[in-house]
Amino acid sequence: MGPSIRLVATAKKLERLGPRWVWGVLCETSTGILNSKERLLASCAPVGADLCLDAVSAVGLFPVNLAGVRLATAVSGKGLAALPGLVAVFHDGRVAAAGQVPRYLDIADYESAAGVPFTHSSNLLSSLDRSLTATRWPEKFERVARDSLELRTNLRELGLRVVAPEADAAPGILTIALPAGADSEGVATALSAEGIQVSWMSSYLRQRHWVQICLMGAYDNLALLRVPRLLARSVQRRKGARLREDFRRRCAAGNTAVE
């Protein structure tokens, strides 16, 4: 979790270490930051390192081109919007011979089976198949990109801070840093009462007083239009409630004189 990859510093470190492969994150879920695959490839090229990508939060949310990437991963949930539980591994054709790595990580073993080498849930597979075939992907990508830009703009206009800088913002994932006095749980609970569900329960979100809006699956555009003002109102109310609570606590402790 963190800011976009510092490419100059990364290139210098690669030159010093000379690794055979580099593992990077295409879309950093916790912050909503999108890293450039092309720049990562350019950093790897001088030292001959293969680039491997975590594309779990990218595939299905916006167009992803894995050309030049050695290995990449995706999942059936998140952007593909099927039931979670399946992992997809993409490769460029260079895989170790079967039996050289643990079986559950053995891509060649999977391919040599010409089918399913281990038991899988038919429900999960059917759900993924339905999502892949029924979704109009170009329309989804365009809609998510458009709605994300509008949402980020409206949130910033209301004084709310989106963690990802606009130049590095990924479509479909918006992490909002709440101001002092507004806690993630209180704000999220208030939004839930209005029919709006946001992410907040992960420890890294609670610790930083962040909430997150994700447009990975189906969502209601009318509800989305309400989010910025509802969020801003919830923040102000929580800040006010926190101030009153702090004031009462000081009074009870005898640290504040009340006339």
N, C-alpha and C positions, 0 to 999 in steps of 0.2 A: 504494500500500500504506500502511495506517495505521489510525488510530482512526476511530470513527464520525464522520460529518460534524458539525462544530460549527455548528448551525443558526443561532444568534443571530449569530455572527461572519459566517456566510455571507450572511444577510439584509442585514447592514450593508454588506458588500462589494458585493452586488448593487445596493443602493440607490445606492452611490457610483458604480459603473461603468455601470449601466444596460444590461446586455447584451441582445441579442435572443434568445439561447438559452443554456441551461446544460446541460453534459454531466456526468452523475453515475453512480456505480456503485451498483446495487441491492444486490448481494451481493459484498463485498470478499473475493475468494478467498483471498488470502494469510493473512489474519487470521481469517476466518470471521465477519466482522461484517456485520450486516444493517442497511442504512440505510432509513429510512422514506420511501416514495414520497410519501405524503400530506404529510409535513412539507416535503419538497423542493418539492412543488407549491405549498404555502402560501408558501414563501420566494420563489418565482418570480412569483407572482400580482401583488404590488404594483408590480412593474416591467414586467409584461407579457411576461416572458421565457418562451420555450418550454422545456420540460424534455425532454431526451433521455437515455435510460438504457442503460447497459451491463448487460444482464440475462443475460449469458453463463452465469454460475454460479448463476443463480436459476431460470430456466425449466426445468421438469422435476424440480426438487428440492423445491419447495413451491409452493402456489398463487400465481400472479402475476396481478394485475389491472393492465393498462396504461392504463386509462381516464384521460384527461387528459394522457397522454404524447405528445409529437410524434413521436419516433422511438425505437426500441429495437432491440437486437440479441440474438440467441441463436445457439447452435451445435448441430450434430447430436450432438456428443459430450456430455461432462459429464452434466448432469441428465437429458437426453433419452436417454442411455445407448445411442446408436447409434454407428456408426463415425464418428470425427471427420473433418472435411473440408468440411462444408457450413455456410454462414452463413445465418441468417434475419434479415431486416430487417422490422420492423413499423412502420407509419406510420398517422397519423390521417386520411389522404386528401389532405393538402396536400403535393404533390410538385411540384418544378420541372418545366417542360415538357421533353420529351425533347430531347437534344442540348445542354443547358445545362451539363452537368457531364461529367467523364470517363466513358466508356461503362461501365466496370466498376462505377461508383458510380451509374449512372443508373437510378434506380428506375422512372421513367416508361418508359424504354426496355424494361426487363424486362416491365412490364405490357402495353405495346403489342404485344409479341411474341405474346401469347396462348398462351404455351407456354414453350419453353426458348430464350432468345436466344443462348446460348453453350453449348458442349459441357460436359456434366456426366457424372459417373460414375454409371452405372445401379446399380452396386453400392452406392454411398453412398446413393442415393435409395431403393433397396429396403430397405436397412438401417434408414433413418429411418422409412419407411412401416411396417415391421414393429414397430419400437419404439412408434410412436404408436398403432397399432391393437391391439397385444397387451398392452400394459401396462395394468394396472388402476390408473389414476392416483389416485383418492381413497384407495385402500388404500395405495399407495406413499407418498403424502404423510403419511398418518397414521402409518405405520410408521417413516419416517425421523424425523419429529418426536419420536415416543415414544422411539426408540432413541437419538437424539442427546441428549435430556434425561437419560436414564438414564446414558449414557456420560459426559457432563460431570459429573454428580453423583458417580459412582464415581471418576473421575479426581481430582476435588478432594478427596474424602474420603481419598485415598491421598497427599495432599500435592503433587499435580502441578498446575501452573498452566496453565489454559486461557486463551489470549490474549484472546479475546473476553469482555467482561463478560456476565453472564447476561442482562441486560436487552437487550443488543444482539446476542446470539448467533443466527446463522443455523442453521437445521436442516441437518444433513448434512455440515458442514465444521467440524472441530475442529482447531485449531492449538495444540500444546502447547509451551510454553517450557521447555526442559530446564534443570535447575539447573547451576551451575558444576561443571565436572569431568566432565559427561556430554556427549559429542559426538553429533551427529545420526547420523553414519555408523555409529558403534559400536552405538548403541541400535537403529537400524533393521536392522542386520545381525543382531543377536541376535534381534530379533523375526522376521525372515525365516526364521531357523533353526527357529522354532516354527510356521511356516506363516502368519505375519501380515505382510502387506505394508503399509507406510506410506510416505507421500511424505517425501523428505528431500533429494533430489539437486539441487533448484533452488538457485541461488546464494544467494538471499535467505533460504532456510531454513538452509543450512549456516552462513552468516555469523552468524546469530542463535542458532544451536543450537536450532532448532525442528524438530519433526516434525509431520506432518499426517495426520489420519485423515479420509477422505472416504467418504460413503455414497451416492455418486451412482449407481452401477450395482448389480448383484446382489452381495449379501454374505451370509455365513453367520452367523446369530444366535448359534449356539453359540460360534463363533470370536470374535464380538464381545464376548461375556461374559468371555472370557479376557483381553481386551486390557488392561484397567486394571492387573491384578496382574502380567501379563507385562511391561508397560511399566515399572511401578514397580520390579520386580526388575532389569530390564535397566539402568535408570538407576543403581541402587545398585551394581551390579557394575561399570559403567563408571566411576563415581566412585571406587570402590576401586582399580580398575586404574590410573586416572590418578594417584591418590595414590602408589601403589607405584612407578609409573614416575618420578614427580617425585622421590621419595625416592632411587631408584637413581641418578638423574642428579646429584643433589646429592652423593651419596657419591662418584661417579666424578670429580666436579669438586673433591673434597677439601673441600667446604664443610660436611660433616656428620661428626662424630666417631662412630664405631661401636665399641662395646665388644665 
